[in-house]
Amino acid sequence: MKQVENIRNIAIIAHVDHGKTTLVDQMLRQGGAFRQNQAVAERVMDNNDLEREKGITILAKNTSIFWNDTKINIVDTPGHADFSGEVERILKMVNGVLLLVDSFEGPMPQTRFVLQKALEMNHKVIIVVNKTDRPDARSEDVALETLDLLESLHAGEEQMNSPIIYCSGRTGCASLDPSEMGEDLQPLFAAILEHIPAPLVDENGPLQLLVSSVDYNDYVGRIGIGRIDRGTIKTNETISVCNYYHDDINYKAKINSLFSIEGLKRVPIDSASAGDIVCFAGVEYINIGDTVCAVDQVDPLPFVQVGEPTVEMTFSVNDSPFAGQEGQYVTSRQLRERLFHELLKDVSLKVFETDSTDAFRVLGRGEMHLSILIENMRREGYEFAVSPPKALFKEIDGKLYEPMERLHVDVPEEYFRHVMEKMGERKAVMLDMSPSGNRIKAEYLIPSRGLFGYRSEFLTDTRGEGIMGSVFAEYQEFKGKINKRSVGSLVAWESGVAVTYGLYNAQERGQLFIGPGVKVYEGMIVGINPKGDDISVNVCKKKQVSNMRASGSDEALRLVPPRQMSLEQCLEFLADDELLEVTPKNLRLRKKILGRTERLRAASREK
C-alpha cells in the first residue's frame, strides 16, 4: 500500500443555500478550468433545468482542478435534506470533506447530518466559514458553533483540530484570519493539499473499483463513476461486475471507453491507476453499489447503507375525464418502467407494486425528493395521478412509531409567536431557543407529517423573512392526530368550460385557481374555501338571456386574478380524499371520487 501524492479526493458538504456550488465556480476559475476570457454561467455545476430554476443542487456531480501539480477531484453535493442520499453515497469516493457553513446562519440541520456521516467514515474535515462578505456576518461565532457541533457529534481529537478557513465564494477569496478578506483561494487550496490525505492504495494489485454514481449518454449508454481502490483499469479490458449484497450479480463485461474528469470535461484516456476517480462506459447494466473487479479475483466492496425513506405517495394511472389528452406516456406499463428505471440512479428511492396493477407505492426522503421526480416525469411526457404525501409509520413491540424531524427556524422576533402557535398545533417539542439580534433561533422536534403543507404557511406567517430547515432525527411513538389543513375545497359541480358569470358567483365563496375559458370536469377542485368545508360550485353557469338582460353585460363583472399553484404547493394542499392529476401541460387538483352523490354516500358510510 502506498499514497498517491499527486491526487486529493474531496466532497463539499453543507446545508442548502450555504454556497457550495458558487464556491466550486471560483475553484474552477482559479484552478485554470476555464480560459481567461471564457464566458461561464453562474453555478456552472447546476447543469440541468430544474436545478437552475429552483436554485438548488439536486444531483452530486464530479469535477477536478490542478493545483501545484496535484489533481484535486471535487464532488459538489446537494444541501437539501431530501437529497441526502446523494451525499451518503459519494462519501465512499473521497478521503476528506470541506464543511461549508454560512457566516450568518451558522450550522443548520443538514450541516449536522452530513458532518455526522463524514465523521462516521473517519474523513478529515476542513471547516469553511463562507459568505464572510455579508454585512451581517458573524464569522468567529459561527466557527465556534461549528466546533461545538463537532464536539457534540463526538469527533476525534484530530477532527476537533480541523483547520478553519474564512471564505467568500462569490468573490473568490479566502483567509485564515476572520478580520481579513484575502486575495484569492490559495489558503483553501493549501489547506486541502496539507490536511486532506492522499489516497492510500495498492497500485499493483488486481483491479477493484466501487461504483458510486451512474450517468447516461445517448451515444455510449450507461456510464459508471467511481474511485479506483486497487490496481489499474484499461480501455478494452474485460472485467467482472459483482455486488457485496447480491450474490446473483456476477458477470463479465468489457470497458469500451474510459474517461478522466478534468474541469467540466470528460477526457478519453487509455488507463488509470488506483486513487483516481474515473468514468467508464460499456457495462450495460452497471448500477450504483456494484464493484468492478479483475476477472481472476472477484472481490466486491461493501457500499454505504443509505438511510430509510420517511415519506410515501401513490403514483397511479390517470383516470380523470381528461385522461390521455395531454401526455405521451399514459399506461400502467409505461409508468411502471419509468419508476423502476429511477431506482437505478436514486439510492434513496423505493418503489413497490400494489394490489392494483394501475398504482405503485413510491417511498422517498421527503416531499421535495418526490416532487422533483414528479416534475422530471411530466417534462418527459408522462401523465399520471399522485396521492397526498404520507409519513411512513413503523410498528415496534405492538406500538405505532412515526418519523420525527429536527427542525431549525430563524425568524424575526415579532413573528415568532405565530411560529410557536403553529408548532404547538403540529405536536412539535421545543429543544432550544436563543435570541440573535432582532431575530430568534429555535430548534424543534416535530413529526414528519406535521411539516406537510407547513412551508407556505411559514413564509406567510413570517412575511417571507423566516428561514427553516429540517432533517430526519429518529422514530418516536405516535404523537396523535394532527389537523393537516384548516381550509376546504371549492369543487366543480359539472363538466364544461368555466365562464365569467359562474366564476364571479363562485369567487364569493373563496379564492379560485382557474380563470374563464378553462375546461373543468365534475369533481375537479377549482378553489379554496377558507371556512373549512368542501363546497360544490358551478363555474360553468351562464347568465340567462332574455329581452331584459343581454349576455354581453358579463363584461362588467370583475374577477379576482386566480391563484397560480406550483407543484409543491399543490402537494401541500392535498387532503386525504384528493389527488393531483399531473400532465405535461397542467396540474389539476381533484377529488378521488369525482361524482358529488358518490362522495356524499362514501362520507356517510365512513361516519
C-alpha positions as CSV (number, residue, x, y, z in Angstrom):
1,M,0.0,0.0,0.0
2,K,1.2,3.5,-0.8
3,Q,-0.1,7.0,-1.0
4,V,-0.7,8.7,-4.4
5,E,0.7,12.1,-3.5
6,N,-0.5,13.9,-6.7
7,I,-4.2,13.2,-6.0
8,R,-6.7,14.5,-3.5
9,N,-10.4,13.5,-3.4
10,I,-12.8,15.8,-1.6
11,A,-16.5,16.4,-1.3
12,I,-18.1,19.8,-0.5
13,I,-20.9,19.4,2.0
14,A,-23.3,21.9,3.6
15,H,-26.8,22.9,4.3
16,V,-28.9,24.2,1.4
17,D,-28.0,27.8,0.2
18,H,-24.7,28.0,2.1
19,G,-22.8,28.5,-1.2
20,K,-21.3,25.2,-2.2
21,T,-21.8,25.5,-6.0
22,T,-20.8,29.1,-6.1
23,L,-17.5,28.2,-4.3
24,V,-16.9,25.4,-6.8
25,D,-17.3,28.0,-9.6
26,Q,-14.4,30.1,-8.2
27,M,-12.3,27.0,-7.5
28,L,-12.7,26.0,-11.2
29,R,-11.8,29.5,-12.3
30,Q,-8.7,29.8,-10.2
31,G,-7.7,26.2,-10.9
32,G,-7.5,27.0,-14.6
33,A,-10.5,25.0,-15.8
34,F,-11.7,28.0,-17.9
35,R,-9.9,30.3,-20.4
36,Q,-9.2,33.7,-19.0
37,N,-11.8,35.4,-21.4
38,Q,-14.3,32.5,-21.3
39,A,-17.9,33.4,-20.5
40,V,-19.2,31.0,-17.9
41,A,-22.7,30.9,-16.4
42,E,-23.1,31.2,-12.6
43,R,-23.4,27.9,-10.7
44,V,-21.9,26.1,-13.7
45,M,-22.2,22.7,-11.9
46,D,-26.0,23.0,-11.6
47,N,-26.4,22.0,-15.3
48,N,-30.0,20.7,-15.5
49,D,-33.0,22.8,-16.0
50,L,-34.7,22.0,-12.6
51,E,-31.5,22.9,-10.7
52,R,-31.3,26.2,-12.4
53,E,-35.0,27.0,-11.9
54,K,-35.1,26.1,-8.2
55,G,-31.6,27.4,-7.4
56,I,-30.6,24.2,-5.6
57,T,-28.3,21.3,-6.3
58,I,-30.2,18.0,-6.8
59,L,-27.6,15.6,-8.0
60,A,-24.0,15.1,-6.8
61,K,-21.5,16.0,-9.6
62,N,-17.8,15.4,-10.1
63,T,-15.2,17.9,-11.3
64,S,-11.5,18.4,-10.9
65,I,-8.8,21.0,-10.9
66,F,-5.0,21.0,-10.9
67,W,-3.1,22.9,-8.2
68,N,0.7,22.8,-7.8
69,D,0.8,19.6,-10.0
70,T,-1.8,17.9,-7.7
71,K,-5.1,16.8,-9.1
72,I,-8.0,17.7,-6.8
73,N,-11.1,15.7,-7.6
74,I,-14.1,17.6,-6.2
75,V,-17.7,16.3,-5.7
76,D,-20.4,19.0,-5.4
77,T,-23.3,17.7,-3.3
78,P,-26.9,18.7,-2.6
79,G,-27.7,20.7,0.5
80,H,-31.4,19.9,0.8
81,A,-32.2,17.1,3.4
82,D,-34.4,15.3,0.9
83,F,-31.4,14.6,-1.3
84,S,-29.1,13.5,1.5
85,G,-28.9,10.0,-0.1
86,E,-26.7,11.7,-2.8
87,V,-24.3,12.8,-0.1
88,E,-24.2,9.5,1.7
89,R,-23.3,7.5,-1.5
90,I,-20.5,9.7,-2.7
91,L,-18.7,9.8,0.7
92,K,-17.2,6.4,-0.2
93,M,-15.4,8.2,-3.2
94,V,-13.5,10.7,-1.2
95,N,-10.9,11.0,1.6
96,G,-12.0,14.3,3.2
97,V,-14.6,17.0,3.1
98,L,-15.0,20.7,3.0
99,L,-17.7,21.6,5.5
100,L,-19.3,24.9,4.4
101,V,-21.2,27.0,7.0
102,D,-22.9,30.3,6.3
103,S,-21.2,33.1,8.2
104,F,-24.6,34.4,9.5
105,E,-26.9,31.3,9.7
106,G,-24.3,29.0,11.3
107,P,-24.7,25.2,11.5
108,M,-28.2,24.1,10.3
109,P,-29.9,20.7,10.4
110,Q,-28.3,19.4,7.2
111,T,-24.9,20.6,8.4
112,R,-25.3,18.3,11.3
113,F,-26.4,15.4,9.2
114,V,-23.7,15.5,6.6
115,L,-21.0,16.1,9.1
116,Q,-22.1,13.1,11.2
117,K,-21.9,10.9,8.1
118,A,-18.4,12.2,7.3
119,L,-17.3,11.6,10.9
120,E,-18.7,8.0,10.8
121,M,-16.4,7.3,7.8
122,N,-13.5,8.9,9.6
123,H,-13.0,11.6,6.9
124,K,-10.7,14.6,7.5
125,V,-12.6,17.8,7.8
126,I,-11.8,21.4,6.7
127,I,-14.2,23.9,8.1
128,V,-15.0,26.7,5.6
129,V,-16.9,29.7,7.0
130,N,-18.5,31.0,3.8
131,K,-20.1,34.3,2.8
132,T,-17.8,36.4,5.1
133,D,-18.6,39.4,2.9
134,R,-22.1,39.5,4.2
135,P,-22.9,42.8,6.1
136,D,-24.4,40.7,9.0
137,A,-21.6,38.1,9.1
138,R,-20.6,36.8,12.5
139,S,-17.7,34.6,11.3
140,E,-15.9,34.0,14.6
141,D,-19.1,33.0,16.4
142,V,-20.1,30.6,13.6
143,A,-16.6,29.0,13.7
144,L,-17.1,28.4,17.5
145,E,-20.6,27.0,16.9
146,T,-19.2,24.6,14.3
147,L,-16.5,23.4,16.7
148,D,-19.3,22.9,19.3
149,L,-21.2,20.8,16.7
150,L,-18.1,18.7,16.2
151,E,-17.8,18.1,19.9
152,S,-21.5,17.2,20.2
153,L,-21.0,14.6,17.4
154,H,-18.1,13.0,19.4
155,A,-15.4,13.9,16.8
156,G,-11.9,12.6,17.5
157,E,-9.1,14.8,18.6
158,E,-7.7,15.2,15.1
159,Q,-11.1,16.2,13.7
160,M,-11.5,18.7,16.6
161,N,-8.3,20.4,15.4
162,S,-9.6,20.8,11.9
163,P,-8.3,24.0,10.1
164,I,-10.8,26.9,9.7
165,I,-10.8,28.9,6.5
166,Y,-12.8,32.2,6.2
167,C,-14.0,32.5,2.7
168,S,-16.2,34.3,0.2
169,G,-17.3,32.0,-2.6
170,R,-18.9,34.9,-4.5
171,T,-15.7,37.0,-4.7
172,G,-13.3,34.0,-4.7
173,C,-11.1,34.9,-1.8
174,A,-10.1,33.1,1.4
175,S,-8.2,33.9,4.6
176,L,-7.0,32.2,7.8
177,D,-7.9,35.4,9.7
178,P,-11.7,36.3,10.1
179,S,-10.8,40.0,10.0
180,E,-9.2,39.8,6.6
181,M,-10.8,39.0,3.2
182,G,-7.8,37.6,1.4
183,E,-6.9,38.0,-2.3
184,D,-7.7,34.6,-3.7
185,L,-8.4,30.9,-2.8
186,Q,-4.8,30.0,-2.2
187,P,-5.2,29.4,1.6
188,L,-8.1,27.0,0.8
189,F,-6.1,25.1,-1.8
190,A,-3.1,25.0,0.5
191,A,-5.3,23.6,3.4
192,I,-6.6,20.8,1.0
193,L,-3.1,19.7,0.0
194,E,-1.8,19.8,3.6
195,H,-4.8,18.5,5.6
196,I,-6.7,16.1,3.2
197,P,-4.7,12.8,3.0
198,A,-3.6,11.4,-0.4
199,P,-5.4,8.1,-1.2
200,L,-3.8,5.0,0.3
201,V,-3.9,2.3,-2.4
202,D,-2.4,-0.8,-3.8
203,E,-1.4,0.2,-7.3
204,N,-0.1,-3.3,-8.3
205,G,-2.9,-5.4,-7.0
206,P,-5.9,-6.8,-9.0
207,L,-8.4,-4.2,-10.2
208,Q,-11.1,-3.1,-7.7
209,L,-13.5,-0.1,-8.3
210,L,-16.7,0.7,-6.4
211,V,-19.3,2.5,-8.5
212,S,-20.7,5.4,-6.5
213,S,-22.6,7.2,-9.3
214,V,-24.2,6.4,-12.6
215,D,-24.7,8.7,-15.6
216,Y,-26.3,8.2,-19.0
217,N,-25.2,9.3,-22.5
218,D,-27.2,8.7,-25.7
219,Y,-24.0,7.6,-27.6
220,V,-22.3,5.2,-25.1
221,G,-25.2,4.3,-22.8
222,R,-24.7,3.9,-19.0
223,I,-21.6,5.4,-17.5
224,G,-20.2,4.2,-14.2
225,I,-18.3,6.7,-12.0
226,G,-16.2,5.7,-9.0
227,R,-12.8,5.7,-7.4
228,I,-10.2,3.0,-8.2
229,D,-9.4,1.4,-4.9
230,R,-6.8,-1.1,-6.2
231,G,-4.9,-1.8,-9.4
232,T,-5.3,-0.3,-12.8
233,I,-8.2,0.0,-15.2
234,K,-7.7,0.0,-19.0
235,T,-9.7,0.6,-22.1
236,N,-10.9,-2.6,-23.9
237,E,-10.2,-4.6,-20.8
238,T,-12.5,-7.5,-19.8
239,I,-13.7,-7.1,-16.2
240,S,-16.1,-8.8,-13.7
241,V,-19.0,-7.0,-12.1
242,C,-20.2,-8.1,-8.7
243,N,-22.1,-6.8,-5.7
244,Y,-21.4,-7.2,-2.0
245,Y,-25.1,-7.6,-1.1
246,H,-26.3,-9.5,-4.1
247,D,-24.7,-12.8,-4.9
248,D,-26.7,-13.2,-8.1
249,I,-24.8,-10.2,-9.6
250,N,-21.7,-11.7,-11.1
251,Y,-21.0,-11.3,-14.8
252,K,-18.2,-10.3,-17.2
253,A,-18.2,-7.2,-19.4
254,K,-15.8,-5.1,-21.4
255,I,-14.7,-1.5,-20.8
256,N,-15.3,0.2,-24.1
257,S,-14.4,3.8,-23.1
258,L,-12.5,5.3,-20.2
259,F,-12.6,8.9,-19.1
260,S,-10.7,11.1,-16.7
261,I,-12.6,14.1,-15.2
262,E,-10.8,17.4,-15.9
263,G,-12.7,20.5,-15.1
264,L,-16.2,20.2,-16.6
265,K,-15.0,17.8,-19.4
266,R,-14.5,14.1,-19.5
267,V,-11.3,13.4,-21.3
268,P,-10.8,10.0,-23.0
269,I,-7.8,8.0,-21.6
270,D,-6.3,4.6,-22.1
271,S,-5.7,3.7,-18.5
272,A,-6.0,5.0,-14.9
273,S,-4.4,3.9,-11.6
274,A,-5.6,3.4,-8.1
275,G,-6.6,6.6,-6.2
276,D,-8.2,8.4,-9.1
277,I,-11.9,8.9,-9.9
278,V,-12.8,7.8,-13.4
279,C,-15.8,7.3,-15.7
280,F,-16.2,4.2,-17.8
281,A,-18.7,3.0,-20.4
282,G,-19.5,-0.4,-22.0
283,V,-21.1,-2.1,-19.0
284,E,-24.8,-2.1,-19.9
285,Y,-26.4,-2.9,-16.6
286,I,-23.9,-1.2,-14.2
287,N,-25.6,0.2,-11.1
288,I,-24.7,2.2,-8.0
289,G,-23.1,-0.1,-5.4
290,D,-21.6,-2.6,-7.9
291,T,-17.9,-3.4,-7.8
292,V,-15.8,-3.7,-10.9
293,C,-13.0,-6.3,-10.4
294,A,-10.3,-8.2,-12.2
295,V,-11.6,-11.3,-13.9
296,D,-9.3,-13.6,-11.9
297,Q,-10.1,-12.1,-8.5
298,V,-13.7,-11.2,-7.8
299,D,-13.7,-9.2,-4.6
300,P,-16.8,-7.0,-4.0
301,L,-16.6,-3.9,-1.8
302,P,-19.4,-3.0,0.7
303,F,-21.4,0.1,-0.2
304,V,-22.7,2.7,2.3
305,Q,-26.1,1.8,3.8
306,V,-28.3,4.8,2.8
307,G,-30.9,6.0,5.3
308,E,-34.5,4.8,5.0
309,P,-37.3,6.7,3.3
310,T,-39.7,8.6,5.6
311,V,-42.5,9.6,3.1
312,E,-44.7,7.7,0.7
313,M,-47.0,8.6,-2.2
314,T,-49.1,6.5,-4.6
315,F,-48.5,7.0,-8.3
316,S,-51.4,5.8,-10.4
317,V,-52.7,5.9,-13.9
318,N,-54.7,9.0,-14.6
319,D,-58.4,8.1,-14.7
320,S,-60.0,11.6,-15.0
321,P,-62.3,12.6,-17.9
322,F,-59.3,14.4,-19.5
323,A,-57.1,11.3,-19.3
324,G,-54.8,10.7,-22.3
325,Q,-55.4,14.1,-23.9
326,E,-52.0,15.8,-23.0
327,G,-49.5,13.1,-22.1
328,Q,-47.4,10.9,-24.3
329,Y,-46.9,8.1,-21.8
330,V,-50.2,7.2,-20.0
331,T,-50.3,3.4,-19.5
332,S,-49.5,1.5,-16.3
333,R,-46.7,-0.4,-18.1
334,Q,-45.0,2.8,-19.1
335,L,-45.5,4.3,-15.6
336,R,-44.0,1.1,-14.0
337,E,-41.0,1.1,-16.3
338,R,-40.2,4.7,-15.6
339,L,-40.5,4.4,-11.8
340,F,-38.3,1.2,-11.7
341,H,-35.8,2.9,-14.0
342,E,-35.4,5.7,-11.5
343,L,-34.2,3.2,-8.9
344,L,-31.1,2.6,-10.9
345,K,-29.7,6.1,-10.1
346,D,-31.5,7.1,-7.0
347,V,-30.4,5.0,-4.0
348,S,-32.8,6.8,-1.6
349,L,-36.0,5.8,-3.6
350,K,-38.1,2.7,-3.2
351,V,-40.9,1.5,-5.4
352,F,-43.4,-1.2,-4.6
353,E,-46.3,-2.7,-6.6
354,T,-49.8,-2.7,-5.0
355,D,-52.9,-4.9,-5.3
356,S,-53.9,-2.7,-8.3
357,T,-51.9,-3.0,-11.5
358,D,-52.6,0.7,-12.1
359,A,-51.0,2.0,-8.8
360,F,-47.5,2.0,-7.3
361,R,-46.2,2.9,-3.8
362,V,-43.2,5.3,-4.1
363,L,-41.1,5.9,-1.0
364,G,-38.7,8.8,-0.6
365,R,-36.8,11.1,1.8
366,G,-39.3,13.9,1.7
367,E,-41.9,15.9,-0.2
368,M,-39.2,17.7,-2.3
369,H,-37.5,14.4,-3.1
370,L,-40.7,13.0,-4.7
371,S,-41.8,16.4,-6.2
372,I,-38.6,16.5,-8.2
373,L,-39.3,13.0,-9.6
374,I,-42.8,14.1,-10.5
375,E,-41.6,17.2,-12.3
376,N,-39.0,15.3,-14.2
377,M,-41.6,12.7,-15.3
378,R,-44.1,15.3,-16.5
379,R,-41.4,17.1,-18.5
380,E,-40.6,13.8,-20.2
381,G,-44.2,13.4,-21.3
382,Y,-45.7,11.2,-18.6
383,E,-49.3,11.7,-17.4
384,F,-50.4,10.2,-14.1
385,A,-52.1,10.9,-10.7
386,V,-50.5,11.2,-7.3
387,S,-51.9,10.9,-3.8
388,P,-51.1,13.2,-0.9
389,P,-47.7,12.5,0.8
390,K,-47.9,10.3,4.0
391,A,-45.4,9.6,6.7
392,L,-44.1,6.1,6.9
393,F,-45.1,4.5,10.3
394,K,-43.4,1.5,12.0
395,E,-44.8,-0.9,14.5
396,I,-42.4,-1.8,17.2
397,D,-43.4,-4.1,20.1
398,G,-47.1,-3.6,19.3
399,K,-46.8,0.2,19.4
400,L,-47.0,2.6,16.5
401,Y,-43.9,4.8,15.8
402,E,-43.6,7.7,13.4
403,P,-40.6,9.6,11.9
404,M,-39.5,12.8,13.7
405,E,-37.6,15.7,12.1
406,R,-35.2,18.1,13.8
407,L,-36.4,21.5,12.7
408,H,-34.5,24.8,12.9
409,V,-36.3,28.1,12.4
410,D,-34.7,31.6,12.3
411,V,-37.4,34.3,12.3
412,P,-37.8,38.0,13.2
413,E,-38.8,38.4,16.8
414,E,-42.3,40.0,16.0
415,Y,-43.4,36.9,14.1
416,F,-42.1,34.2,16.4
417,R,-45.4,33.9,18.3
418,H,-47.1,32.8,15.1
419,V,-44.5,30.1,14.6
420,M,-44.8,28.9,18.2
421,E,-48.6,28.6,17.8
422,K,-48.3,26.5,14.6
423,M,-45.6,24.3,16.2
424,G,-48.0,23.6,19.1
425,E,-50.8,22.6,16.7
426,R,-48.4,20.2,14.9
427,K,-47.2,18.4,18.0
428,A,-43.7,19.9,18.0
429,V,-41.5,20.0,21.1
430,M,-39.0,22.9,21.5
431,L,-35.5,21.7,22.2
432,D,-33.7,25.1,22.2
433,M,-34.3,28.8,21.7
434,S,-31.9,31.7,21.6
435,P,-32.1,35.4,20.5
436,S,-29.8,36.7,17.8
437,G,-30.1,40.4,17.5
438,N,-33.7,41.2,16.5
439,R,-34.3,37.6,15.4
440,I,-34.9,34.3,17.3
441,K,-33.5,30.9,16.5
442,A,-35.3,27.9,17.8
443,E,-34.9,24.1,17.4
444,Y,-37.9,21.7,17.5
445,L,-38.5,18.0,17.3
446,I,-41.6,17.6,15.1
447,P,-43.4,14.7,13.4
448,S,-42.6,14.5,9.7
449,R,-46.3,14.7,8.9
450,G,-46.5,17.9,10.9
451,L,-44.4,19.6,8.3
452,F,-46.6,18.6,5.4
453,G,-48.1,21.8,4.0
454,Y,-46.4,24.0,6.5
455,R,-43.7,25.7,4.4
456,S,-46.1,28.0,2.6
457,E,-47.8,28.9,5.9
458,F,-44.4,29.6,7.5
459,L,-43.4,32.0,4.7
460,T,-46.8,33.8,5.1
461,D,-46.6,34.0,8.9
462,T,-43.1,35.4,8.7
463,R,-43.7,37.8,5.8
464,G,-41.1,35.9,3.8
465,E,-38.3,36.7,6.2
466,G,-38.2,33.3,8.0
467,I,-35.6,30.6,7.4
468,M,-36.4,27.0,8.1
469,G,-34.6,23.7,7.6
470,S,-35.2,20.2,8.8
471,V,-33.6,16.7,8.7
472,F,-34.8,13.3,9.8
473,A,-33.9,12.6,13.5
474,E,-35.4,9.4,14.7
475,Y,-38.6,7.3,15.2
476,Q,-40.8,8.0,18.2
477,E,-44.2,6.8,19.4
478,F,-47.2,8.2,17.5
479,K,-48.0,11.7,18.7
480,G,-51.7,11.7,18.0
481,K,-53.9,13.3,15.3
482,I,-52.7,16.5,13.5
483,N,-55.1,18.6,11.5
484,K,-53.4,18.9,8.2
485,R,-55.2,22.0,6.9
486,S,-57.9,24.4,8.1
487,V,-59.4,25.2,4.6
488,G,-61.8,23.3,2.4
489,S,-62.1,22.9,-1.4
490,L,-64.3,24.5,-4.0
491,V,-65.3,21.6,-6.2
492,A,-66.7,21.9,-9.7
493,W,-70.4,20.9,-9.9
494,E,-70.4,19.8,-13.5
495,S,-68.2,19.3,-16.5
496,G,-67.8,22.1,-19.1
497,V,-65.9,25.4,-19.7
498,A,-65.6,28.0,-16.9
499,V,-67.3,31.3,-17.7
500,T,-67.0,34.7,-16.2
501,Y,-70.6,34.7,-14.7
502,G,-70.1,31.3,-12.9
503,L,-66.6,32.3,-11.7
504,Y,-67.9,35.7,-10.4
505,N,-70.5,33.9,-8.2
506,A,-68.0,31.2,-7.1
507,Q,-65.3,33.7,-6.0
508,E,-67.6,34.9,-3.2
509,R,-67.1,31.5,-1.6
510,G,-63.3,31.7,-1.7
511,Q,-60.1,32.0,-3.7
512,L,-60.2,30.5,-7.2
513,F,-57.4,28.5,-9.0
514,I,-58.8,29.0,-12.6
515,G,-59.9,31.8,-14.9
516,P,-62.6,31.9,-17.7
517,G,-62.1,29.6,-20.7
518,V,-60.6,26.7,-18.6
519,K,-62.1,23.3,-19.2
520,V,-63.3,21.6,-16.0
521,Y,-64.9,18.3,-15.0
522,E,-67.2,17.3,-12.2
523,G,-65.1,16.7,-9.0
524,M,-62.2,18.9,-10.1
525,I,-61.0,21.4,-7.4
526,V,-61.3,25.0,-8.6
527,G,-60.5,26.9,-5.5
528,I,-60.1,27.2,-1.7
529,N,-63.0,27.6,0.8
530,P,-61.5,29.4,3.9
531,K,-64.3,28.2,6.1
532,G,-63.0,24.6,6.1
533,D,-65.8,22.7,4.4
534,D,-65.9,21.4,0.8
535,I,-68.5,23.3,-1.3
536,S,-69.7,22.4,-4.8
537,V,-69.7,25.5,-7.1
538,N,-71.0,25.8,-10.7
539,V,-68.2,27.7,-12.5
540,C,-69.8,26.8,-15.9
541,K,-73.1,28.5,-15.1
542,K,-74.1,31.2,-17.7
543,K,-76.5,34.1,-17.3
544,Q,-79.9,33.5,-18.6
545,V,-80.5,35.6,-21.8
546,S,-83.9,37.4,-22.1
547,N,-85.3,40.5,-23.6
548,M,-84.5,42.3,-20.3
549,R,-80.9,41.1,-20.0
550,A,-78.2,40.7,-22.6
551,S,-75.3,38.2,-22.3
552,G,-72.8,40.9,-23.2
553,S,-73.3,42.6,-19.8
554,D,-70.9,39.9,-18.4
555,E,-68.1,42.2,-19.4
556,A,-68.9,44.5,-16.4
557,L,-68.2,41.7,-13.9
558,R,-64.8,41.9,-12.2
559,L,-62.9,38.7,-11.4
560,V,-60.1,38.4,-8.8
561,P,-57.0,37.0,-10.6
562,P,-56.8,33.2,-9.9
563,R,-54.1,31.8,-7.6
564,Q,-51.3,30.0,-9.6
565,M,-50.1,26.9,-7.7
566,S,-46.7,25.3,-8.1
567,L,-46.3,21.6,-7.9
568,E,-45.0,21.7,-4.3
569,Q,-48.0,23.9,-3.3
570,C,-50.4,21.5,-4.9
571,L,-48.9,18.6,-3.0
572,E,-49.1,20.6,0.3
573,F,-52.7,21.5,-0.4
574,L,-54.0,17.9,-1.0
575,A,-56.4,16.4,1.5
576,D,-56.7,12.6,2.1
577,D,-59.6,12.3,-0.2
578,E,-58.0,14.2,-3.1
579,L,-55.5,13.5,-5.9
580,L,-53.2,15.6,-8.1
581,E,-53.6,15.0,-11.8
582,V,-50.1,15.5,-13.4
583,T,-49.7,16.1,-17.2
584,P,-47.0,17.8,-19.3
585,K,-49.2,20.8,-19.7
586,N,-51.3,21.1,-16.5
587,L,-51.6,20.3,-12.8
588,R,-55.2,19.7,-11.7
589,L,-56.4,19.1,-8.2
590,R,-59.4,16.7,-8.0
591,K,-61.4,14.6,-5.6
592,K,-60.7,10.8,-5.6
593,I,-64.4,10.2,-6.1
594,L,-65.5,12.6,-8.8
595,G,-69.3,12.3,-8.6
596,R,-70.9,14.5,-5.9
597,T,-73.6,11.9,-5.0
598,E,-71.0,9.1,-4.7
599,R,-68.8,11.3,-2.4
600,L,-71.7,12.0,-0.1
601,R,-72.5,8.3,0.1
602,A,-68.9,7.4,0.8
603,A,-68.7,10.1,3.5
604,S,-71.9,8.8,5.2
605,R,-70.5,5.3,5.2
606,E,-67.3,6.4,6.9
607,K,-69.3,8.1,9.7
